[in-house]
């Protein structure tokens, strides 16, 4: 009977922590691949890889900053274009309303 309760709790724990458990097993497998014949790890190689990845990240970040700056500029242009279009539409609407009011006034005066 106790074994059944344990199995249920074990399954419940696994379901609650499935992502962490899977990440652990993937990490362990990757670490085993990187270990040398003695089962030890080359810290120097990891430091070199970290330096290389940081350099790549910095280069990519510089590209991102330039692209983001251009994007922000385009957003400002879009805002001002939308504002100008809205103003033109409002002016056209007012002109149409004034024209209709004028025509209604002429018709009523003609009667």
Buried (B, 14 or more C-beta within 10 A) or exposed (E): EEEEEEEEEEEEEEEEEEEEEEEEEEEEEEEEEEEEEEEEEEEEEEEEEEEEEEEEEEEEEEEEEEEEEEEEEEEEEEEEEEEEEEEEEEEEEEEEEEEEEEEEEEEEEEE
